[in-house]
Amino acid sequence: MHPDAVLPPLPQPRPVLGYAVHPVDLEGARTWALAAAAPGAPARMIVTLNPEIVVQAAGDPALATALAHADLTVADGVGVAWAARRAGVALPGRVPGVDLAFAVLAAGGPDLPVFFLGGRPGVAEAAAAAAIERWGTVVVGHRHGYFDRAREGAAVAAEVRSSGAGLLLAGLGEGQERFLDQHRDAFGAGCLIGVGGTLDVLAGVARRTPAWTHRWGVEWAWRVGLDPKRWRRAPRLARFAWMVLRARG
C-alpha cells in the first residue's frame, strides 16, 4: 500500500470500560491492518484489548493514554466481549491477537515486510523462521524483547525503521502498547500491533489453548488453571470482573 493511500473505513467505535472499541470482526481487522502495513506510511497502532490490559491501565496512566491513542481497538478476550454486552454494545465477534497476527501474515505472504520484536532470546528468530515457512513472509528483522526500554528504546525503534518493515509485531508483555505509542513515529512501519505471547506460539515454545475452549470462551480458565506461572493473573481477572459489574451500576 502506498503511504498516502486511504485506509478502509472503520465503523464508529463504541465505549467499553472507557475505551473506544471498534465493532469489527477478524476479517475486517485483518483487511484494515494489511492496508495500513506499509513501510514509511503514517504509523497506526492496533490494540487487542483484553482484561489484563484493562486492569493494568487502571493503575498506569501512561498505558491508559497509549490505549486511547490506538487507531483500531478490537475485543481480544471473552471478558471484553462480556463487558461490551453488559454495556449494551453489539460486537460482531472477538478478534484474538494471535488470530489477527496469523491472519495478517497469511494474507500478506511474500508481499509484507515484517519485523518480529519480543520474547526471550531466540523466540523472535524462531517465530520469523516459522512465518517464512508457513506463509512466505518477508522477514526484514527480528530482535528479542530483553532490552531496557528507557535506555535502548530509541535504538530499537531505529533498528526497526532501518529494516524497512511495514508491519511490526511486538510481543513485549506488560506495557507493550505504551512502548509502541511512545516510539510510534520512529519505527517507520505503517502498522504496529502488540501481540503478547503470539511470538511464543508461532515459535513453538508455547501452545495455543484447545479449540473447544475458544468455542466456549473459557481459554482464560485453561491458561490460568494449568499454568502455575499464570496463577498470579487470577486476581487481575477478578478485579476486571469487579470493574465490569461496577460499571453496570
Contacts in CASP RR format, 6 or more apart in sequence:
PFRMAT RR
TARGET T0000
AUTHOR 0000-0000-0000
METHOD contacts of the structure
MODEL  1
MHPDAVLPPLPQPRPVLGYAVHPVDLEGARTWALAAAAPGAPARMIVTLN
PEIVVQAAGDPALATALAHADLTVADGVGVAWAARRAGVALPGRVPGVDL
AFAVLAAGGPDLPVFFLGGRPGVAEAAAAAAIERWGTVVVGHRHGYFDRA
REGAAVAAEVRSSGAGLLLAGLGEGQERFLDQHRDAFGAGCLIGVGGTLD
VLAGVARRTPAWTHRWGVEWAWRVGLDPKRWRRAPRLARFAWMVLRARG
1 34 0 8 1.000
1 35 0 8 1.000
1 36 0 8 1.000
1 37 0 8 1.000
1 38 0 8 1.000
1 41 0 8 1.000
2 38 0 8 1.000
2 41 0 8 1.000
3 38 0 8 1.000
3 40 0 8 1.000
3 41 0 8 1.000
3 42 0 8 1.000
3 190 0 8 1.000
5 35 0 8 1.000
5 38 0 8 1.000
7 32 0 8 1.000
7 35 0 8 1.000
7 36 0 8 1.000
7 44 0 8 1.000
8 28 0 8 1.000
8 31 0 8 1.000
8 32 0 8 1.000
8 35 0 8 1.000
10 22 0 8 1.000
10 24 0 8 1.000
10 32 0 8 1.000
10 72 0 8 1.000
11 22 0 8 1.000
11 23 0 8 1.000
11 24 0 8 1.000
13 20 0 8 1.000
13 21 0 8 1.000
13 22 0 8 1.000
13 23 0 8 1.000
13 73 0 8 1.000
14 20 0 8 1.000
14 21 0 8 1.000
14 22 0 8 1.000
14 23 0 8 1.000
14 84 0 8 1.000
14 87 0 8 1.000
14 89 0 8 1.000
14 91 0 8 1.000
15 21 0 8 1.000
15 87 0 8 1.000
15 89 0 8 1.000
16 49 0 8 1.000
16 75 0 8 1.000
16 80 0 8 1.000
16 83 0 8 1.000
16 84 0 8 1.000
16 87 0 8 1.000
16 89 0 8 1.000
17 54 0 8 1.000
17 80 0 8 1.000
17 83 0 8 1.000
17 87 0 8 1.000
17 243 0 8 1.000
17 244 0 8 1.000
17 247 0 8 1.000
19 49 0 8 1.000
19 54 0 8 1.000
19 67 0 8 1.000
19 68 0 8 1.000
19 73 0 8 1.000
20 68 0 8 1.000
20 70 0 8 1.000
20 73 0 8 1.000
21 49 0 8 1.000
21 73 0 8 1.000
21 74 0 8 1.000
21 75 0 8 1.000
21 80 0 8 1.000
21 84 0 8 1.000
21 89 0 8 1.000
21 91 0 8 1.000
22 29 0 8 1.000
22 72 0 8 1.000
22 73 0 8 1.000
22 74 0 8 1.000
23 89 0 8 1.000
23 90 0 8 1.000
23 91 0 8 1.000
23 92 0 8 1.000
24 32 0 8 1.000
24 72 0 8 1.000
24 74 0 8 1.000
24 92 0 8 1.000
24 95 0 8 1.000
25 92 0 8 1.000
25 93 0 8 1.000
25 95 0 8 1.000
26 93 0 8 1.000
26 95 0 8 1.000
26 99 0 8 1.000
26 100 0 8 1.000
26 103 0 8 1.000
27 103 0 8 1.000
29 46 0 8 1.000
29 72 0 8 1.000
29 74 0 8 1.000
29 95 0 8 1.000
29 100 0 8 1.000
29 103 0 8 1.000
30 100 0 8 1.000
30 103 0 8 1.000
30 104 0 8 1.000
30 107 0 8 1.000
32 72 0 8 1.000
33 46 0 8 1.000
33 72 0 8 1.000
33 100 0 8 1.000
33 104 0 8 1.000
33 167 0 8 1.000
33 191 0 8 1.000
33 193 0 8 1.000
34 104 0 8 1.000
34 107 0 8 1.000
34 108 0 8 1.000
34 112 0 8 1.000
34 191 0 8 1.000
36 44 0 8 1.000
36 71 0 8 1.000
36 190 0 8 1.000
36 191 0 8 1.000
37 104 0 8 1.000
37 108 0 8 1.000
37 112 0 8 1.000
37 166 0 8 1.000
37 167 0 8 1.000
37 189 0 8 1.000
37 190 0 8 1.000
37 191 0 8 1.000
38 166 0 8 1.000
38 190 0 8 1.000
38 191 0 8 1.000
39 113 0 8 1.000
39 164 0 8 1.000
39 165 0 8 1.000
39 166 0 8 1.000
39 188 0 8 1.000
39 189 0 8 1.000
39 190 0 8 1.000
40 164 0 8 1.000
40 166 0 8 1.000
40 188 0 8 1.000
40 189 0 8 1.000
40 190 0 8 1.000
41 166 0 8 1.000
41 189 0 8 1.000
41 190 0 8 1.000
41 191 0 8 1.000
42 190 0 8 1.000
43 184 0 8 1.000
43 185 0 8 1.000
43 187 0 8 1.000
43 188 0 8 1.000
43 189 0 8 1.000
43 190 0 8 1.000
43 191 0 8 1.000
43 192 0 8 1.000
44 71 0 8 1.000
44 72 0 8 1.000
44 190 0 8 1.000
44 191 0 8 1.000
44 192 0 8 1.000
45 69 0 8 1.000
45 70 0 8 1.000
45 71 0 8 1.000
45 72 0 8 1.000
45 177 0 8 1.000
45 180 0 8 1.000
45 181 0 8 1.000
45 184 0 8 1.000
45 192 0 8 1.000
45 193 0 8 1.000
46 70 0 8 1.000
46 71 0 8 1.000
46 72 0 8 1.000
46 73 0 8 1.000
46 74 0 8 1.000
46 100 0 8 1.000
46 191 0 8 1.000
46 192 0 8 1.000
46 193 0 8 1.000
46 194 0 8 1.000
47 53 0 8 1.000
47 67 0 8 1.000
47 70 0 8 1.000
47 72 0 8 1.000
47 73 0 8 1.000
47 74 0 8 1.000
47 177 0 8 1.000
47 194 0 8 1.000
48 74 0 8 1.000
48 76 0 8 1.000
48 95 0 8 1.000
48 96 0 8 1.000
48 97 0 8 1.000
48 100 0 8 1.000
48 193 0 8 1.000
48 194 0 8 1.000
48 195 0 8 1.000
49 67 0 8 1.000
49 73 0 8 1.000
49 74 0 8 1.000
49 75 0 8 1.000
49 76 0 8 1.000
49 77 0 8 1.000
49 80 0 8 1.000
50 76 0 8 1.000
50 77 0 8 1.000
50 79 0 8 1.000
50 80 0 8 1.000
51 77 0 8 1.000
51 79 0 8 1.000
51 80 0 8 1.000
51 220 0 8 1.000
51 236 0 8 1.000
51 237 0 8 1.000
51 240 0 8 1.000
52 233 0 8 1.000
52 236 0 8 1.000
52 237 0 8 1.000
52 240 0 8 1.000
53 63 0 8 1.000
53 67 0 8 1.000
53 177 0 8 1.000
54 80 0 8 1.000
54 240 0 8 1.000
54 243 0 8 1.000
55 236 0 8 1.000
55 239 0 8 1.000
55 240 0 8 1.000
55 243 0 8 1.000
56 63 0 8 1.000
56 174 0 8 1.000
56 175 0 8 1.000
56 236 0 8 1.000
57 63 0 8 1.000
57 64 0 8 1.000
57 67 0 8 1.000
58 64 0 8 1.000
58 239 0 8 1.000
58 243 0 8 1.000
60 175 0 8 1.000
60 178 0 8 1.000
62 178 0 8 1.000
63 175 0 8 1.000
63 177 0 8 1.000
63 178 0 8 1.000
65 181 0 8 1.000
66 175 0 8 1.000
66 177 0 8 1.000
66 178 0 8 1.000
66 180 0 8 1.000
66 181 0 8 1.000
66 182 0 8 1.000
67 73 0 8 1.000
67 177 0 8 1.000
69 181 0 8 1.000
69 184 0 8 1.000
70 177 0 8 1.000
74 94 0 8 1.000
74 95 0 8 1.000
74 97 0 8 1.000
74 100 0 8 1.000
75 81 0 8 1.000
75 84 0 8 1.000
75 91 0 8 1.000
75 93 0 8 1.000
75 94 0 8 1.000
75 95 0 8 1.000
76 94 0 8 1.000
76 95 0 8 1.000
76 96 0 8 1.000
76 97 0 8 1.000
77 94 0 8 1.000
77 96 0 8 1.000
77 220 0 8 1.000
78 94 0 8 1.000
78 217 0 8 1.000
78 218 0 8 1.000
78 219 0 8 1.000
78 220 0 8 1.000
79 220 0 8 1.000
79 240 0 8 1.000
79 244 0 8 1.000
80 94 0 8 1.000
81 91 0 8 1.000
81 93 0 8 1.000
81 94 0 8 1.000
82 244 0 8 1.000
83 244 0 8 1.000
83 247 0 8 1.000
84 90 0 8 1.000
84 91 0 8 1.000
86 244 0 8 1.000
86 247 0 8 1.000
86 248 0 8 1.000
87 247 0 8 1.000
87 248 0 8 1.000
96 214 0 8 1.000
97 193 0 8 1.000
97 195 0 8 1.000
97 196 0 8 1.000
97 198 0 8 1.000
98 195 0 8 1.000
98 197 0 8 1.000
98 198 0 8 1.000
98 201 0 8 1.000
98 208 0 8 1.000
100 193 0 8 1.000
101 169 0 8 1.000
101 193 0 8 1.000
101 195 0 8 1.000
101 198 0 8 1.000
101 202 0 8 1.000
102 198 0 8 1.000
102 202 0 8 1.000
104 112 0 8 1.000
104 167 0 8 1.000
104 191 0 8 1.000
104 193 0 8 1.000
105 112 0 8 1.000
105 114 0 8 1.000
105 131 0 8 1.000
105 134 0 8 1.000
105 135 0 8 1.000
105 137 0 8 1.000
106 134 0 8 1.000
106 135 0 8 1.000
108 135 0 8 1.000
108 137 0 8 1.000
109 135 0 8 1.000
109 136 0 8 1.000
109 137 0 8 1.000
109 138 0 8 1.000
110 135 0 8 1.000
110 136 0 8 1.000
110 137 0 8 1.000
110 138 0 8 1.000
111 138 0 8 1.000
112 137 0 8 1.000
112 138 0 8 1.000
112 166 0 8 1.000
112 167 0 8 1.000
113 138 0 8 1.000
113 139 0 8 1.000
113 140 0 8 1.000
113 163 0 8 1.000
113 164 0 8 1.000
113 165 0 8 1.000
113 166 0 8 1.000
113 167 0 8 1.000
114 128 0 8 1.000
114 131 0 8 1.000
114 137 0 8 1.000
114 138 0 8 1.000
114 139 0 8 1.000
114 140 0 8 1.000
114 141 0 8 1.000
114 165 0 8 1.000
114 166 0 8 1.000
114 167 0 8 1.000
114 168 0 8 1.000
114 169 0 8 1.000
115 139 0 8 1.000
115 140 0 8 1.000
115 141 0 8 1.000
115 142 0 8 1.000
115 143 0 8 1.000
115 160 0 8 1.000
115 163 0 8 1.000
115 164 0 8 1.000
115 165 0 8 1.000
115 166 0 8 1.000
115 167 0 8 1.000
115 168 0 8 1.000
115 169 0 8 1.000
115 189 0 8 1.000
116 124 0 8 1.000
116 125 0 8 1.000
116 127 0 8 1.000
116 128 0 8 1.000
116 131 0 8 1.000
116 139 0 8 1.000
116 141 0 8 1.000
116 142 0 8 1.000
116 143 0 8 1.000
116 169 0 8 1.000
116 199 0 8 1.000
117 124 0 8 1.000
117 142 0 8 1.000
117 143 0 8 1.000
117 145 0 8 1.000
117 156 0 8 1.000
117 160 0 8 1.000
117 168 0 8 1.000
117 169 0 8 1.000
117 170 0 8 1.000
117 171 0 8 1.000
117 172 0 8 1.000
118 124 0 8 1.000
118 143 0 8 1.000
118 144 0 8 1.000
118 145 0 8 1.000
118 170 0 8 1.000
118 171 0 8 1.000
118 172 0 8 1.000
118 199 0 8 1.000
119 144 0 8 1.000
119 145 0 8 1.000
119 146 0 8 1.000
119 171 0 8 1.000
119 172 0 8 1.000
119 197 0 8 1.000
119 199 0 8 1.000
119 200 0 8 1.000
120 144 0 8 1.000
120 145 0 8 1.000
120 146 0 8 1.000
120 205 0 8 1.000
121 144 0 8 1.000
121 146 0 8 1.000
122 144 0 8 1.000
122 203 0 8 1.000
123 144 0 8 1.000
123 199 0 8 1.000
123 200 0 8 1.000
123 203 0 8 1.000
123 205 0 8 1.000
124 142 0 8 1.000
124 143 0 8 1.000
124 144 0 8 1.000
124 145 0 8 1.000
124 199 0 8 1.000
124 203 0 8 1.000
125 142 0 8 1.000
125 144 0 8 1.000
126 202 0 8 1.000
126 203 0 8 1.000
126 204 0 8 1.000
126 205 0 8 1.000
127 142 0 8 1.000
127 198 0 8 1.000
127 199 0 8 1.000
127 200 0 8 1.000
127 202 0 8 1.000
127 203 0 8 1.000
128 137 0 8 1.000
128 139 0 8 1.000
128 141 0 8 1.000
128 142 0 8 1.000
129 139 0 8 1.000
130 202 0 8 1.000
130 203 0 8 1.000
130 204 0 8 1.000
131 137 0 8 1.000
131 139 0 8 1.000
131 202 0 8 1.000
132 139 0 8 1.000
140 163 0 8 1.000
140 164 0 8 1.000
140 165 0 8 1.000
141 160 0 8 1.000
141 163 0 8 1.000
141 165 0 8 1.000
143 156 0 8 1.000
143 159 0 8 1.000
145 171 0 8 1.000
145 172 0 8 1.000
147 153 0 8 1.000
147 156 0 8 1.000
149 172 0 8 1.000
149 179 0 8 1.000
153 179 0 8 1.000
153 183 0 8 1.000
154 183 0 8 1.000
154 186 0 8 1.000
156 183 0 8 1.000
157 183 0 8 1.000
157 186 0 8 1.000
157 187 0 8 1.000
158 186 0 8 1.000
160 168 0 8 1.000
160 187 0 8 1.000
160 188 0 8 1.000
160 189 0 8 1.000
161 186 0 8 1.000
161 187 0 8 1.000
161 188 0 8 1.000
161 189 0 8 1.000
164 188 0 8 1.000
164 189 0 8 1.000
165 187 0 8 1.000
165 188 0 8 1.000
165 189 0 8 1.000
166 188 0 8 1.000
166 189 0 8 1.000
166 190 0 8 1.000
166 191 0 8 1.000
167 189 0 8 1.000
167 190 0 8 1.000
167 191 0 8 1.000
167 193 0 8 1.000
168 180 0 8 1.000
168 187 0 8 1.000
168 189 0 8 1.000
168 191 0 8 1.000
168 192 0 8 1.000
168 193 0 8 1.000
169 193 0 8 1.000
169 194 0 8 1.000
169 195 0 8 1.000
169 198 0 8 1.000
169 199 0 8 1.000
170 176 0 8 1.000
170 179 0 8 1.000
170 180 0 8 1.000
170 192 0 8 1.000
170 193 0 8 1.000
170 194 0 8 1.000
170 195 0 8 1.000
170 196 0 8 1.000
171 194 0 8 1.000
171 195 0 8 1.000
171 196 0 8 1.000
171 197 0 8 1.000
171 198 0 8 1.000
171 199 0 8 1.000
172 179 0 8 1.000
172 194 0 8 1.000
172 196 0 8 1.000
173 196 0 8 1.000
173 197 0 8 1.000
176 194 0 8 1.000
176 196 0 8 1.000
177 194 0 8 1.000
180 187 0 8 1.000
180 192 0 8 1.000
180 194 0 8 1.000
184 192 0 8 1.000
197 206 0 8 1.000
200 206 0 8 1.000
201 207 0 8 1.000
201 208 0 8 1.000
209 219 0 8 1.000
209 222 0 8 1.000
209 223 0 8 1.000
210 222 0 8 1.000
213 219 0 8 1.000
213 221 0 8 1.000
213 222 0 8 1.000
220 237 0 8 1.000
223 230 0 8 1.000
224 230 0 8 1.000
224 231 0 8 1.000
224 233 0 8 1.000
224 234 0 8 1.000
224 237 0 8 1.000
225 231 0 8 1.000
END
